[in-house]
Amino acid sequence: MGLDDKFDNAAQDASGKLKEAAGKASGDREMQAEGKGDQMASDLKQAGEKVKDAFKH
């Protein structure tokens, strides 16, 4: 996993957590769900990168 990919995934995860918290605070369920979705997408990308790294070694 490249450093840029790690940074992008961490940024997407952090952004998702902020959206989710803002959605909870404001009662905006759509924003809350979008934040959770961003976090799940980040987790999937990280898993995919780990699989690719495993096959490289």
CHARMM-style PDB file with segment names, atoms N, HN, CA, C and O in Angstrom:
ATOM      1  N   MET     1       0.859  -1.159   0.000  1.00  0.00      PROA
ATOM      2  CA  MET     1       0.000   0.000   0.000  1.00  0.00      PROA
ATOM      3  C   MET     1       0.908   1.224   0.000  1.00  0.00      PROA
ATOM      4  O   MET     1       1.784   1.370   0.853  1.00  0.00      PROA
ATOM      5  N   GLY     2       0.681   2.087  -0.962  1.00  0.00      PROA
ATOM      6  HN  GLY     2      -0.030   1.968  -1.654  1.00  0.00      PROA
ATOM      7  CA  GLY     2       1.490   3.274  -1.051  1.00  0.00      PROA
ATOM      8  C   GLY     2       1.133   4.282   0.029  1.00  0.00      PROA
ATOM      9  O   GLY     2       0.030   4.268   0.575  1.00  0.00      PROA
ATOM     10  N   LEU     3       2.063   5.138   0.319  1.00  0.00      PROA
ATOM     11  HN  LEU     3       2.959   5.150  -0.124  1.00  0.00      PROA
ATOM     12  CA  LEU     3       1.853   6.151   1.348  1.00  0.00      PROA
ATOM     13  C   LEU     3       0.696   7.068   0.983  1.00  0.00      PROA
ATOM     14  O   LEU     3      -0.077   7.469   1.852  1.00  0.00      PROA
ATOM     15  N   ASP     4       0.575   7.398  -0.285  1.00  0.00      PROA
ATOM     16  HN  ASP     4       1.204   7.071  -0.991  1.00  0.00      PROA
ATOM     17  CA  ASP     4      -0.540   8.243  -0.727  1.00  0.00      PROA
ATOM     18  C   ASP     4      -1.882   7.556  -0.490  1.00  0.00      PROA
ATOM     19  O   ASP     4      -2.848   8.193  -0.069  1.00  0.00      PROA
ATOM     20  N   ASP     5      -1.936   6.260  -0.762  1.00  0.00      PROA
ATOM     21  HN  ASP     5      -1.151   5.743  -1.105  1.00  0.00      PROA
ATOM     22  CA  ASP     5      -3.169   5.505  -0.546  1.00  0.00      PROA
ATOM     23  C   ASP     5      -3.528   5.473   0.934  1.00  0.00      PROA
ATOM     24  O   ASP     5      -4.691   5.645   1.301  1.00  0.00      PROA
ATOM     25  N   LYS     6      -2.524   5.251   1.787  1.00  0.00      PROA
ATOM     26  HN  LYS     6      -1.579   5.112   1.489  1.00  0.00      PROA
ATOM     27  CA  LYS     6      -2.768   5.231   3.225  1.00  0.00      PROA
ATOM     28  C   LYS     6      -3.299   6.569   3.707  1.00  0.00      PROA
ATOM     29  O   LYS     6      -4.231   6.625   4.509  1.00  0.00      PROA
ATOM     30  N   PHE     7      -2.699   7.649   3.211  1.00  0.00      PROA
ATOM     31  HN  PHE     7      -1.942   7.603   2.559  1.00  0.00      PROA
ATOM     32  CA  PHE     7      -3.135   8.988   3.596  1.00  0.00      PROA
ATOM     33  C   PHE     7      -4.563   9.251   3.124  1.00  0.00      PROA
ATOM     34  O   PHE     7      -5.386   9.767   3.880  1.00  0.00      PROA
ATOM     35  N   ASP     8      -4.850   8.898   1.887  1.00  0.00      PROA
ATOM     36  HN  ASP     8      -4.181   8.478   1.273  1.00  0.00      PROA
ATOM     37  CA  ASP     8      -6.194   9.104   1.337  1.00  0.00      PROA
ATOM     38  C   ASP     8      -7.247   8.311   2.111  1.00  0.00      PROA
ATOM     39  O   ASP     8      -8.331   8.821   2.395  1.00  0.00      PROA
ATOM     40  N   ASN     9      -6.924   7.071   2.446  1.00  0.00      PROA
ATOM     41  HN  ASN     9      -6.043   6.658   2.215  1.00  0.00      PROA
ATOM     42  CA  ASN     9      -7.863   6.244   3.198  1.00  0.00      PROA
ATOM     43  C   ASN     9      -8.092   6.798   4.604  1.00  0.00      PROA
ATOM     44  O   ASN     9      -9.221   6.810   5.096  1.00  0.00      PROA
ATOM     45  N   ALA    10      -7.021   7.253   5.242  1.00  0.00      PROA
ATOM     46  HN  ALA    10      -6.104   7.243   4.843  1.00  0.00      PROA
ATOM     47  CA  ALA    10      -7.158   7.833   6.580  1.00  0.00      PROA
ATOM     48  C   ALA    10      -7.973   9.121   6.532  1.00  0.00      PROA
ATOM     49  O   ALA    10      -8.779   9.384   7.423  1.00  0.00      PROA
ATOM     50  N   ALA    11      -7.762   9.915   5.497  1.00  0.00      PROA
ATOM     51  HN  ALA    11      -7.107   9.701   4.772  1.00  0.00      PROA
ATOM     52  CA  ALA    11      -8.524  11.161   5.352  1.00  0.00      PROA
ATOM     53  C   ALA    11      -9.996  10.862   5.102  1.00  0.00      PROA
ATOM     54  O   ALA    11     -10.869  11.539   5.646  1.00  0.00      PROA
ATOM     55  N   GLN    12     -10.275   9.859   4.285  1.00  0.00      PROA
ATOM     56  HN  GLN    12      -9.566   9.310   3.843  1.00  0.00      PROA
ATOM     57  CA  GLN    12     -11.670   9.502   4.011  1.00  0.00      PROA
ATOM     58  C   GLN    12     -12.335   8.968   5.280  1.00  0.00      PROA
ATOM     59  O   GLN    12     -13.497   9.276   5.545  1.00  0.00      PROA
ATOM     60  N   ASP    13     -11.617   8.181   6.057  1.00  0.00      PROA
ATOM     61  HN  ASP    13     -10.673   7.931   5.843  1.00  0.00      PROA
ATOM     62  CA  ASP    13     -12.162   7.646   7.296  1.00  0.00      PROA
ATOM     63  C   ASP    13     -12.446   8.778   8.289  1.00  0.00      PROA
ATOM     64  O   ASP    13     -13.505   8.802   8.916  1.00  0.00      PROA
ATOM     65  N   ALA    14     -11.511   9.706   8.430  1.00  0.00      PROA
ATOM     66  HN  ALA    14     -10.651   9.687   7.920  1.00  0.00      PROA
ATOM     67  CA  ALA    14     -11.701  10.835   9.343  1.00  0.00      PROA
ATOM     68  C   ALA    14     -12.870  11.703   8.899  1.00  0.00      PROA
ATOM     69  O   ALA    14     -13.669  12.146   9.723  1.00  0.00      PROA
ATOM     70  N   SER    15     -12.968  11.942   7.609  1.00  0.00      PROA
ATOM     71  HN  SER    15     -12.319  11.582   6.939  1.00  0.00      PROA
ATOM     72  CA  SER    15     -14.074  12.730   7.071  1.00  0.00      PROA
ATOM     73  C   SER    15     -15.403  12.043   7.353  1.00  0.00      PROA
ATOM     74  O   SER    15     -16.386  12.697   7.702  1.00  0.00      PROA
ATOM     75  N   GLY    16     -15.429  10.735   7.202  1.00  0.00      PROA
ATOM     76  HN  GLY    16     -14.631  10.204   6.919  1.00  0.00      PROA
ATOM     77  CA  GLY    16     -16.642   9.968   7.477  1.00  0.00      PROA
ATOM     78  C   GLY    16     -17.045  10.063   8.939  1.00  0.00      PROA
ATOM     79  O   GLY    16     -18.227  10.187   9.257  1.00  0.00      PROA
ATOM     80  N   LYS    17     -16.070  10.006   9.817  1.00  0.00      PROA
ATOM     81  HN  LYS    17     -15.109   9.905   9.558  1.00  0.00      PROA
ATOM     82  CA  LYS    17     -16.360  10.113  11.253  1.00  0.00      PROA
ATOM     83  C   LYS    17     -16.911  11.494  11.591  1.00  0.00      PROA
ATOM     84  O   LYS    17     -17.827  11.626  12.403  1.00  0.00      PROA
ATOM     85  N   LEU    18     -16.344  12.521  10.960  1.00  0.00      PROA
ATOM     86  HN  LEU    18     -15.600  12.414  10.301  1.00  0.00      PROA
ATOM     87  CA  LEU    18     -16.851  13.880  11.194  1.00  0.00      PROA
ATOM     88  C   LEU    18     -18.278  14.037  10.679  1.00  0.00      PROA
ATOM     89  O   LEU    18     -19.123  14.629  11.349  1.00  0.00      PROA
ATOM     90  N   LYS    19     -18.541  13.507   9.493  1.00  0.00      PROA
ATOM     91  HN  LYS    19     -17.854  13.026   8.949  1.00  0.00      PROA
ATOM     92  CA  LYS    19     -19.899  13.580   8.938  1.00  0.00      PROA
ATOM     93  C   LYS    19     -20.891  12.845   9.831  1.00  0.00      PROA
ATOM     94  O   LYS    19     -21.991  13.330  10.095  1.00  0.00      PROA
ATOM     95  N   GLU    20     -20.483  11.676  10.286  1.00  0.00      PROA
ATOM     96  HN  GLU    20     -19.589  11.282  10.071  1.00  0.00      PROA
ATOM     97  CA  GLU    20     -21.377  10.896  11.139  1.00  0.00      PROA
ATOM     98  C   GLU    20     -21.674  11.652  12.435  1.00  0.00      PROA
ATOM     99  O   GLU    20     -22.826  11.712  12.866  1.00  0.00      PROA
ATOM    100  N   ALA    21     -20.651  12.226  13.054  1.00  0.00      PROA
ATOM    101  HN  ALA    21     -19.716  12.178  12.704  1.00  0.00      PROA
ATOM    102  CA  ALA    21     -20.842  12.975  14.299  1.00  0.00      PROA
ATOM    103  C   ALA    21     -21.704  14.217  14.073  1.00  0.00      PROA
ATOM    104  O   ALA    21     -22.563  14.540  14.893  1.00  0.00      PROA
ATOM    105  N   ALA    22     -21.474  14.906  12.965  1.00  0.00      PROA
ATOM    106  HN  ALA    22     -20.776  14.643  12.299  1.00  0.00      PROA
ATOM    107  CA  ALA    22     -22.276  16.089  12.655  1.00  0.00      PROA
ATOM    108  C   ALA    22     -23.724  15.698  12.403  1.00  0.00      PROA
ATOM    109  O   ALA    22     -24.640  16.414  12.808  1.00  0.00      PROA
ATOM    110  N   GLY    23     -23.936  14.582  11.747  1.00  0.00      PROA
ATOM    111  HN  GLY    23     -23.192  14.000  11.418  1.00  0.00      PROA
ATOM    112  CA  GLY    23     -25.283  14.088  11.491  1.00  0.00      PROA
ATOM    113  C   GLY    23     -26.009  13.733  12.780  1.00  0.00      PROA
ATOM    114  O   GLY    23     -27.197  14.015  12.936  1.00  0.00      PROA
ATOM    115  N   LYS    24     -25.276  13.105  13.707  1.00  0.00      PROA
ATOM    116  HN  LYS    24     -24.311  12.876  13.580  1.00  0.00      PROA
ATOM    117  CA  LYS    24     -25.874  12.770  15.000  1.00  0.00      PROA
ATOM    118  C   LYS    24     -26.237  14.038  15.766  1.00  0.00      PROA
ATOM    119  O   LYS    24     -27.320  14.144  16.342  1.00  0.00      PROA
ATOM    120  N   ALA    25     -25.312  14.998  15.762  1.00  0.00      PROA
ATOM    121  HN  ALA    25     -24.433  14.912  15.294  1.00  0.00      PROA
ATOM    122  CA  ALA    25     -25.519  16.235  16.517  1.00  0.00      PROA
ATOM    123  C   ALA    25     -26.694  17.046  15.976  1.00  0.00      PROA
ATOM    124  O   ALA    25     -27.435  17.661  16.742  1.00  0.00      PROA
ATOM    125  N   SER    26     -26.858  17.044  14.672  1.00  0.00      PROA
ATOM    126  HN  SER    26     -26.256  16.544  14.049  1.00  0.00      PROA
ATOM    127  CA  SER    26     -27.906  17.860  14.055  1.00  0.00      PROA
ATOM    128  C   SER    26     -29.196  17.089  13.796  1.00  0.00      PROA
ATOM    129  O   SER    26     -30.207  17.672  13.404  1.00  0.00      PROA
ATOM    130  N   GLY    27     -29.158  15.779  14.017  1.00  0.00      PROA
ATOM    131  HN  GLY    27     -28.337  15.306  14.336  1.00  0.00      PROA
ATOM    132  CA  GLY    27     -30.332  14.961  13.751  1.00  0.00      PROA
ATOM    133  C   GLY    27     -30.531  14.659  12.275  1.00  0.00      PROA
ATOM    134  O   GLY    27     -31.613  14.234  11.869  1.00  0.00      PROA
ATOM    135  N   ASP    28     -29.499  14.874  11.469  1.00  0.00      PROA
ATOM    136  HN  ASP    28     -28.620  15.219  11.799  1.00  0.00      PROA
ATOM    137  CA  ASP    28     -29.557  14.628  10.025  1.00  0.00      PROA
ATOM    138  C   ASP    28     -29.138  13.186   9.749  1.00  0.00      PROA
ATOM    139  O   ASP    28     -27.948  12.879   9.673  1.00  0.00      PROA
ATOM    140  N   ARG    29     -30.115  12.318   9.603  1.00  0.00      PROA
ATOM    141  HN  ARG    29     -31.081  12.568   9.665  1.00  0.00      PROA
ATOM    142  CA  ARG    29     -29.829  10.891   9.409  1.00  0.00      PROA
ATOM    143  C   ARG    29     -29.133  10.623   8.087  1.00  0.00      PROA
ATOM    144  O   ARG    29     -28.333   9.693   7.986  1.00  0.00      PROA
ATOM    145  N   GLU    30     -29.423  11.419   7.080  1.00  0.00      PROA
ATOM    146  HN  GLU    30     -30.073  12.174   7.162  1.00  0.00      PROA
ATOM    147  CA  GLU    30     -28.785  11.227   5.775  1.00  0.00      PROA
ATOM    148  C   GLU    30     -27.280  11.489   5.875  1.00  0.00      PROA
ATOM    149  O   GLU    30     -26.474  10.727   5.342  1.00  0.00      PROA
ATOM    150  N   MET    31     -26.910  12.574   6.563  1.00  0.00      PROA
ATOM    151  HN  MET    31     -27.565  13.193   6.996  1.00  0.00      PROA
ATOM    152  CA  MET    31     -25.488  12.889   6.729  1.00  0.00      PROA
ATOM    153  C   MET    31     -24.806  11.819   7.580  1.00  0.00      PROA
ATOM    154  O   MET    31     -23.668  11.434   7.313  1.00  0.00      PROA
ATOM    155  N   GLN    32     -25.497  11.355   8.583  1.00  0.00      PROA
ATOM    156  HN  GLN    32     -26.422  11.667   8.800  1.00  0.00      PROA
ATOM    157  CA  GLN    32     -24.954  10.314   9.443  1.00  0.00      PROA
ATOM    158  C   GLN    32     -24.688   9.042   8.632  1.00  0.00      PROA
ATOM    159  O   GLN    32     -23.631   8.427   8.769  1.00  0.00      PROA
ATOM    160  N   ALA    33     -25.632   8.657   7.803  1.00  0.00      PROA
ATOM    161  HN  ALA    33     -26.491   9.157   7.691  1.00  0.00      PROA
ATOM    162  CA  ALA    33     -25.472   7.462   6.965  1.00  0.00      PROA
ATOM    163  C   ALA    33     -24.356   7.656   5.948  1.00  0.00      PROA
ATOM    164  O   ALA    33     -23.598   6.727   5.668  1.00  0.00      PROA
ATOM    165  N   GLU    34     -24.254   8.855   5.399  1.00  0.00      PROA
ATOM    166  HN  GLU    34     -24.869   9.610   5.627  1.00  0.00      PROA
ATOM    167  CA  GLU    34     -23.190   9.136   4.434  1.00  0.00      PROA
ATOM    168  C   GLU    34     -21.821   9.003   5.106  1.00  0.00      PROA
ATOM    169  O   GLU    34     -20.880   8.476   4.511  1.00  0.00      PROA
ATOM    170  N   GLY    35     -21.719   9.476   6.328  1.00  0.00      PROA
ATOM    171  HN  GLY    35     -22.483   9.904   6.811  1.00  0.00      PROA
ATOM    172  CA  GLY    35     -20.458   9.345   7.078  1.00  0.00      PROA
ATOM    173  C   GLY    35     -20.091   7.898   7.310  1.00  0.00      PROA
ATOM    174  O   GLY    35     -18.932   7.513   7.156  1.00  0.00      PROA
ATOM    175  N   LYS    36     -21.075   7.091   7.680  1.00  0.00      PROA
ATOM    176  HN  LYS    36     -22.016   7.403   7.805  1.00  0.00      PROA
ATOM    177  CA  LYS    36     -20.813   5.660   7.877  1.00  0.00      PROA
ATOM    178  C   LYS    36     -20.396   5.008   6.563  1.00  0.00      PROA
ATOM    179  O   LYS    36     -19.520   4.144   6.543  1.00  0.00      PROA
ATOM    180  N   GLY    37     -21.022   5.424   5.473  1.00  0.00      PROA
ATOM    181  HN  GLY    37     -21.734   6.126   5.489  1.00  0.00      PROA
ATOM    182  CA  GLY    37     -20.666   4.891   4.160  1.00  0.00      PROA
ATOM    183  C   GLY    37     -19.238   5.236   3.773  1.00  0.00      PROA
ATOM    184  O   GLY    37     -18.520   4.402   3.222  1.00  0.00      PROA
ATOM    185  N   ASP    38     -18.826   6.467   4.061  1.00  0.00      PROA
ATOM    186  HN  ASP    38     -19.409   7.145   4.509  1.00  0.00      PROA
ATOM    187  CA  ASP    38     -17.445   6.869   3.779  1.00  0.00      PROA
ATOM    188  C   ASP    38     -16.460   6.014   4.573  1.00  0.00      PROA
ATOM    189  O   ASP    38     -15.414   5.621   4.056  1.00  0.00      PROA
ATOM    190  N   GLN    39     -16.794   5.732   5.813  1.00  0.00      PROA
ATOM    191  HN  GLN    39     -17.643   6.050   6.233  1.00  0.00      PROA
ATOM    192  CA  GLN    39     -15.915   4.913   6.643  1.00  0.00      PROA
ATOM    193  C   GLN    39     -15.826   3.488   6.115  1.00  0.00      PROA
ATOM    194  O   GLN    39     -14.747   2.896   6.094  1.00  0.00      PROA
ATOM    195  N   MET    40     -16.956   2.938   5.688  1.00  0.00      PROA
ATOM    196  HN  MET    40     -17.833   3.419   5.704  1.00  0.00      PROA
ATOM    197  CA  MET    40     -16.950   1.576   5.141  1.00  0.00      PROA
ATOM    198  C   MET    40     -16.160   1.516   3.836  1.00  0.00      PROA
ATOM    199  O   MET    40     -15.436   0.550   3.593  1.00  0.00      PROA
ATOM    200  N   ALA    41     -16.293   2.538   3.003  1.00  0.00      PROA
ATOM    201  HN  ALA    41     -16.880   3.322   3.201  1.00  0.00      PROA
ATOM    202  CA  ALA    41     -15.538   2.571   1.747  1.00  0.00      PROA
ATOM    203  C   ALA    41     -14.044   2.609   2.033  1.00  0.00      PROA
ATOM    204  O   ALA    41     -13.259   1.939   1.361  1.00  0.00      PROA
ATOM    205  N   SER    42     -13.657   3.388   3.020  1.00  0.00      PROA
ATOM    206  HN  SER    42     -14.294   3.933   3.566  1.00  0.00      PROA
ATOM    207  CA  SER    42     -12.248   3.470   3.403  1.00  0.00      PROA
ATOM    208  C   SER    42     -11.744   2.116   3.895  1.00  0.00      PROA
ATOM    209  O   SER    42     -10.642   1.696   3.541  1.00  0.00      PROA
ATOM    210  N   ASP    43     -12.546   1.435   4.708  1.00  0.00      PROA
ATOM    211  HN  ASP    43     -13.441   1.776   4.996  1.00  0.00      PROA
ATOM    212  CA  ASP    43     -12.157   0.116   5.209  1.00  0.00      PROA
ATOM    213  C   ASP    43     -11.985  -0.887   4.072  1.00  0.00      PROA
ATOM    214  O   ASP    43     -11.050  -1.688   4.083  1.00  0.00      PROA
ATOM    215  N   LEU    44     -12.885  -0.843   3.093  1.00  0.00      PROA
ATOM    216  HN  LEU    44     -13.645  -0.192   3.085  1.00  0.00      PROA
ATOM    217  CA  LEU    44     -12.785  -1.762   1.955  1.00  0.00      PROA
ATOM    218  C   LEU    44     -11.538  -1.484   1.126  1.00  0.00      PROA
ATOM    219  O   LEU    44     -10.862  -2.412   0.683  1.00  0.00      PROA
ATOM    220  N   LYS    45     -11.236  -0.215   0.919  1.00  0.00      PROA
ATOM    221  HN  LYS    45     -11.785   0.539   1.279  1.00  0.00      PROA
ATOM    222  CA  LYS    45     -10.025   0.137   0.162  1.00  0.00      PROA
ATOM    223  C   LYS    45      -8.777  -0.349   0.890  1.00  0.00      PROA
ATOM    224  O   LYS    45      -7.851  -0.868   0.267  1.00  0.00      PROA
ATOM    225  N   GLN    46      -8.753  -0.179   2.214  1.00  0.00      PROA
ATOM    226  HN  GLN    46      -9.505   0.243   2.720  1.00  0.00      PROA
ATOM    227  CA  GLN    46      -7.599  -0.626   2.994  1.00  0.00      PROA
ATOM    228  C   GLN    46      -7.439  -2.139   2.894  1.00  0.00      PROA
ATOM    229  O   GLN    46      -6.323  -2.640   2.759  1.00  0.00      PROA
ATOM    230  N   ALA    47      -8.549  -2.864   2.960  1.00  0.00      PROA
ATOM    231  HN  ALA    47      -9.455  -2.457   3.069  1.00  0.00      PROA
ATOM    232  CA  ALA    47      -8.491  -4.319   2.845  1.00  0.00      PROA
ATOM    233  C   ALA    47      -7.978  -4.736   1.471  1.00  0.00      PROA
ATOM    234  O   ALA    47      -7.164  -5.653   1.362  1.00  0.00      PROA
ATOM    235  N   GLY    48      -8.445  -4.075   0.438  1.00  0.00      PROA
ATOM    236  HN  GLY    48      -9.106  -3.330   0.526  1.00  0.00      PROA
ATOM    237  CA  GLY    48      -7.987  -4.371  -0.919  1.00  0.00      PROA
ATOM    238  C   GLY    48      -6.505  -4.112  -1.091  1.00  0.00      PROA
ATOM    239  O   GLY    48      -5.805  -4.890  -1.740  1.00  0.00      PROA
ATOM    240  N   GLU    49      -6.028  -3.029  -0.518  1.00  0.00      PROA
ATOM    241  HN  GLU    49      -6.597  -2.397   0.009  1.00  0.00      PROA
ATOM    242  CA  GLU    49      -4.606  -2.708  -0.606  1.00  0.00      PROA
ATOM    243  C   GLU    49      -3.769  -3.746   0.135  1.00  0.00      PROA
ATOM    244  O   GLU    49      -2.678  -4.101  -0.311  1.00  0.00      PROA
ATOM    245  N   LYS    50      -4.278  -4.232   1.268  1.00  0.00      PROA
ATOM    246  HN  LYS    50      -5.164  -3.943   1.631  1.00  0.00      PROA
ATOM    247  CA  LYS    50      -3.541  -5.264   2.028  1.00  0.00      PROA
ATOM    248  C   LYS    50      -3.448  -6.561   1.243  1.00  0.00      PROA
ATOM    249  O   LYS    50      -2.426  -7.245   1.283  1.00  0.00      PROA
ATOM    250  N   VAL    51      -4.516  -6.902   0.528  1.00  0.00      PROA
ATOM    251  HN  VAL    51      -5.347  -6.346   0.496  1.00  0.00      PROA
ATOM    252  CA  VAL    51      -4.501  -8.101  -0.305  1.00  0.00      PROA
ATOM    253  C   VAL    51      -3.469  -7.948  -1.408  1.00  0.00      PROA
ATOM    254  O   VAL    51      -2.690  -8.865  -1.670  1.00  0.00      PROA
ATOM    255  N   LYS    52      -3.461  -6.783  -2.059  1.00  0.00      PROA
ATOM    256  HN  LYS    52      -4.093  -6.038  -1.847  1.00  0.00      PROA
ATOM    257  CA  LYS    52      -2.479  -6.544  -3.122  1.00  0.00      PROA
ATOM    258  C   LYS    52      -1.066  -6.628  -2.573  1.00  0.00      PROA
ATOM    259  O   LYS    52      -0.184  -7.200  -3.213  1.00  0.00      PROA
ATOM    260  N   ASP    53      -0.842  -6.058  -1.380  1.00  0.00      PROA
ATOM    261  HN  ASP    53      -1.558  -5.594  -0.860  1.00  0.00      PROA
ATOM    262  CA  ASP    53       0.489  -6.105  -0.767  1.00  0.00      PROA
ATOM    263  C   ASP    53       0.908  -7.541  -0.453  1.00  0.00      PROA
ATOM    264  O   ASP    53       2.076  -7.900  -0.606  1.00  0.00      PROA
ATOM    265  N   ALA    54      -0.048  -8.358  -0.014  1.00  0.00      PROA
ATOM    266  HN  ALA    54      -0.996  -8.067   0.110  1.00  0.00      PROA
ATOM    267  CA  ALA    54       0.257  -9.745   0.319  1.00  0.00      PROA
ATOM    268  C   ALA    54       0.721 -10.510  -0.905  1.00  0.00      PROA
ATOM    269  O   ALA    54       1.610 -11.356  -0.809  1.00  0.00      PROA
ATOM    270  N   PHE    55       0.128 -10.223  -2.053  1.00  0.00      PROA
ATOM    271  HN  PHE    55      -0.594  -9.536  -2.131  1.00  0.00      PROA
ATOM    272  CA  PHE    55       0.522 -10.925  -3.284  1.00  0.00      PROA
ATOM    273  C   PHE    55       1.822 -10.408  -3.859  1.00  0.00      PROA
ATOM    274  O   PHE    55       2.469 -11.107  -4.639  1.00  0.00      PROA
ATOM    275  N   LYS    56       2.219  -9.207  -3.497  1.00  0.00      PROA
ATOM    276  HN  LYS    56       1.693  -8.639  -2.863  1.00  0.00      PROA
ATOM    277  CA  LYS    56       3.491  -8.673  -3.977  1.00  0.00      PROA
ATOM    278  C   LYS    56       4.673  -9.329  -3.297  1.00  0.00      PROA
ATOM    279  O   LYS    56       5.752  -9.426  -3.881  1.00  0.00      PROA
ATOM    280  N   HSD    57       4.482  -9.778  -2.071  1.00  0.00      PROA
ATOM    281  HN  HSD    57       3.605  -9.699  -1.596  1.00  0.00      PROA
ATOM    282  CA  HSD    57       5.609 -10.325  -1.291  1.00  0.00      PROA
ATOM    283  C   HSD    57       5.658 -11.794  -1.358  1.00  0.00      PROA
ATOM    284  OT1 HSD    57       6.540 -12.411  -0.761  1.00  0.00      PROA
TER     285      HSD     57
END
